[in-house]
Amino acid sequence: MLSAMSSACYRPSATSIRRAALATASAGTLALGACFSPSAAPEASFTEVSAQPSGVKMPKFSSPDLPSTPVPTTAAKPREQGRCATDATTIAACLPGTTALTTLGPGEALVATDDGALTVVAPGKPPREVTRIGSPAKQLLASPSVTEDRQVYVLRQDSTVARVTILEGAPADVRELDALKEPGILGIYFKPNRTGHMISKLLVGDPGIEFQQFCHGPENMPALATAVLDGVPQLVQFSGGLIEPLGGVDLDNSIGGCAVAADRVIIAIPGANKVISVPIGAEHAGLNATWHIKGAPETLVEGEFGQISHVASVPAKDGFEVWGATTNKKSGGTVSESDERVVRLPNNGAAGGSPD
């Protein structure tokens, strides 16, 4: 395995400067170091940016071939078939503690649980456990062509990485990626190259950086991620070896996973029992394209399902649906007898339709 690590600068404020060891590495290739240069803490209140972005046009996803499924209201419907019953809102219930969630394609998602299981969930179908991976998953990263190849990359909590191919009606095929195994991996992401996309890893040696999850948009745009930087939850972009906070959004001192749905980024705020949708676009085009927050965030849910820590954007007939996985059992708050659950969230303002 060829890999490289280099020192990088970390400037949390004008008066506090210290060095951090950030590096990226990918299987079979050298990788550049990274530099973290955050702005100050997010503003106390959000100020809408009036300037319009230019350059890369954000996609609008639509296909008449995808299944039509109703988008729920925010209120969970009564269960009439027992505590583990599902309905238009609840995709799966009575799961072990959830650790990650990602899309598998139209109307399907893959959820990881703390017993090391990976389970396929879909509306109107019983959850289908497809494999056990030993150590629980820390992150699930769907391939850029997951709808066709049904491949998901898994970062385990023991810092090992595997490629999992979901097979119809059979156990999943699990292939270990030993070249990526290294203590201290905080996240995995895709880095474009001449032949497509290469799976890469992020290493951060600074204790002021608590990484949460990568989430990808269009292939020509930098990876987005959620992180806590010196105690401040932030949405960041990772491009050219830099971790750059986008700022301007009050995340209530808590942040979970994220997902990109066309011209919105969905962010879980588990400590506030909220999921928000933030309008986002390309600031400029080209190899150095960057993200740009375009307006005020919108709250999709607040308290209806308790604590949601993981989110996914799932293709649907009219765009994307937003799905979330609860983590109420470890929150210390109210726990439903059907927890943990995967639920469909209203996505008015996000890509796709509106709640009924």
N, C-alpha and C positions, 0 to 999 in steps of 0.2 A: 504494500500500500504506500503510495506517495502522499505525503501530507506536509503542511507547513503551518507554523504558528508565528506570529510576530506581535510585538507590542503595539498598543494603540492608545490614543489619547481619550480621556474621559473628562469632560468639563461640566460638572453639575451646576456650577455657579461661578460668578466672577471672582469670588474669594476662596473658593474651595476647588483645588485642582489635584487630581491624582491620576496615576496611570493604571490602565486596565489591560488585561490580556484577552483580546477578542480575536477569534480566528474562525475561518470557515474552511471546511475540507470536503472533498467529494471523492467517491470511489474512483481510483485510477487517475487522478489529476491533481496538480498543485492548485492551491487556493490562496487567495490574498487575505491579509489580515483585515481587521475591521476597526473603525474608529467611532466612538460614541460622543456626539457633540450636541446634547439636548439644549433646548431653550429653557427658560425659567419655568416654574410650575404653571399649569394651565390657568387661564384667566378665571377670576371669581365668577364671572358670568359670561356666557357665550355671546360673541359679537359676530353677526353674520357677515361674511365676506361678499362684497358687492361685485367685485371684478369677476368677469366670466372667463373660465379656462379656455384655452385653445389647444390645438394639436390633436392628440389621439382621441378619437370618438369612442365613447363608451358603448358597448353592445347592448342591444335590446333583444332579449331571448324570447323566441316564440316558435312553436311548432305545432301544427294541427295533429301530428301523430302521437303526441304524448297523452297519457290518460287524463281524463277530466275528473277532478276530485274537489268537493266543496271546501272552501276556506272557512274555518270556524270563527265564531265570535269569541270574545275574551273569556266568557264564562264557561267553565267546564260543565258538560251536561251530566245529569244524574245517571248513575250506573244502576242498571236493573238486573245485571247478571252476575253479581258478586264483585268483590273488591278488585279483582284483577281484570274485569271486563274492559273492553275498548269501545271507542265510538269515533265520531268524526273528529274529535279533538284529541283524544288519547290514542296514540299509535301503539304503545306498549306500556304495561304496568307491572308492578310487583317485581321489578328488576333488582339485582344487587346494586351496590353503589356504583354509579356511572363515573367513568374517568375520561371519556372522549367520545366524539360524535362526528361523523362525516357523511356526505352524500355518496350513494352508489350509482345514481342516475335517476331517471324519472320515477317518482313515487317510492323510492327505497333509500334507506340509510343504514349505516353500520354503526353500532354502538358498542363501546368497550366498557367492561365492568371490572370491579376490583377483585373478582375471583379469577381473573385472567382470561375470561371468555370474550369472544367477538360474536355478536349476534346481529343478524339481518332483521330489520323491522320495516313493515309496510302497512298502510291502512287496510283494515279488513282481513289481515292475515295474522296467524299466531307468530310470535317471535321465533326465529330459527337460529339456534346456536350453530356456528359453522366451524369453530375451532377453539382450542385453548392454547394460549401462547406462553404459559408459565408466569412470568412476571407481568403484572397489569400494564396496560398501555398508558403511556403518558400523553401521546399524541397520535392521531390518525390523520394521514395526509393522502387524499385521493389523487390518483394520477391525473394529469391533464386530459387524458382520454378515457376516464374511468367508465363512461357509458359504454364504450366499445370493449375495453380490455378487462374491466371490473377488477382493477388492481388498486390496492391501498397499501401505503407504506406505514409501518407501525414503529414508533419509538417507544420502547418499554421503559419502565421505571428503573431498570437495572442498566440503562444506557446501551442496550443492544437494539439493533434495527433489523426488521424483516420486511420482505415484500409478500403480501398476502393476495392471492387471486381467488375471488369468490366464484365458486362453481355452482351451477344450477343443480339442485337436488343431490349434492354430494358435499363431503367435507372440503373446506378450503385448502388450497395448495399454499404452503408456507415455505419460503426460501430465505434463509439467513443471509444478511449482507454484512459479513464479518469485516469487510474493509472499512465500514463506518463505525464499528464498535470502538468506543473510547469513553473512559470515565468523564463525567461532567457535561455530556451533551445536553444542551438546553432545548434545542428544537431542530427539526428537519424541514427542508424547503426545497423548491426546485429552482435550479439555475439554468437559464437557456444556454444552449451551445449550438454548434452548426448542425448537429444531427438530431436535435430535439430538445429534451430537457434532461438534466442530470440531477439526481438526488444529492443533496449536500447537507452538511450539519453545521450547527452554530455552537461555538464554545465561547463562554464568557468567564473571565477570571476575576471580575470585580464584584464584590459582595453587594454593591449598591444596585445591581441589575438583577431583578427577579423576572425571568422570562415566562410568559404564559403560553402563547400559541401563535404559529404562523397561519395566515389565511391569504390565499391567492386570488387575484382578479384576472384580467386579460393577460395573455402570455408575454406581451411586450411591456408590461408595467412591473414595477418593483413589488416584491412580497410585502404585505402588511403583517403586522404582528401586534399582539397585546402584551404589555410588560408593565412592571412597576419599577420606576427609576428613582432611586433615592427616596422611596416611600410614596411616590406620586404615581397613581395608575395612569397610563397613557396609551394612546394608539400611536404606533410608530411605523415607519417604512424602513426597509433594509435594502440598500442599493449602493453598489460600488464600494462595499466595505464599510458603509456608514449606517449607524442606527440613528434615525432622525425622527424625533417626536413631532407629530402633526399638531398637537396642542389644541387649545380652544374649546375643549369639551369637558364639562364637569362629570367625572366618573364616580363620584360619591365614595372615594377612598377604597374602591373595590373594582376588580376587573377579572373577567373570566375569558372564555374563548371568543373568537370572531369568525365571521363568514362574509364573503363578498357576494352580493346579489346585484349584478349589472351595475347601476350607478349608485348603489348604497353599500355601506359596510354595516353589518349587524354585530353588535357588541353585547355580551352578557355582563351584567353588573350584579353578581350574586349577593353581595352584602346588602344591597338595596332591594333585592327581589325584583329586579328590573331587567328588561332587554330593550335596548334602544337601536334605532336606525339612523345613520348619519349619511347625508348626501355627500358624494365624493366624486371627483373627476380628475382628469389629467391636467396638470398645470402647464406642461409643454410636451412636445413630441420628441422623438429621436431616442438615441441610445441612453441618454441621461434623463429620460422622462421621469417625472415625479408626481406624486399624488397631491391633491389639493382639496381641502374640506370646503364645500360649496354653500353650506347653510346650517341652520340650527338642527339639532338632533330631535327625533320624535320618539316618544315612548311607545313601544309595541305592547308590552305587558308590565304591570307593576303589582305584584302580590297575588295574582290569580293562581299561580302554581307554586308559590313559595320560591325557593332558591333555584335558579337555573344557572348552571356554570358552563354548559357547552351548547353551541348553536351550529346549525348547518343550513345552507341554502340548497333546496331540493328542487330540481326542474319539475315543472308542471305545465299543463296545456297553455295557460295564459301567462307564463313567465316563470317565477320561482315562488315556492313556499318556504317559509321560515320554520324550521323545527328546532326544538330545544330539549335538552336532557336535564332533569332535575337532580339536585344533590342535597335534598332535604335531610337525609339521615345524618349527615355530618355537620349540619348547620347549627345544631343546638336549638332550633326553633320548632315550630309545629310540623309534625310529620303525618302525612296522610297514610292510611292503611294500605293504599295502593302504590306508595313510593317504593323504588324510584320509577319515574315515568319518562317516556319520550312523547312530547306533545307538539301539536301543530299550533303555531302562533298566528294571530291576525297580522297581516302585513300591509295594511294601508300605508302608503308612502314608500314601501319597499317595492322592488321589482315584482310585478305580478298583479294579481287581482286584489280586491278589497274584501274585508269580512262581510259575511252575509248579514 
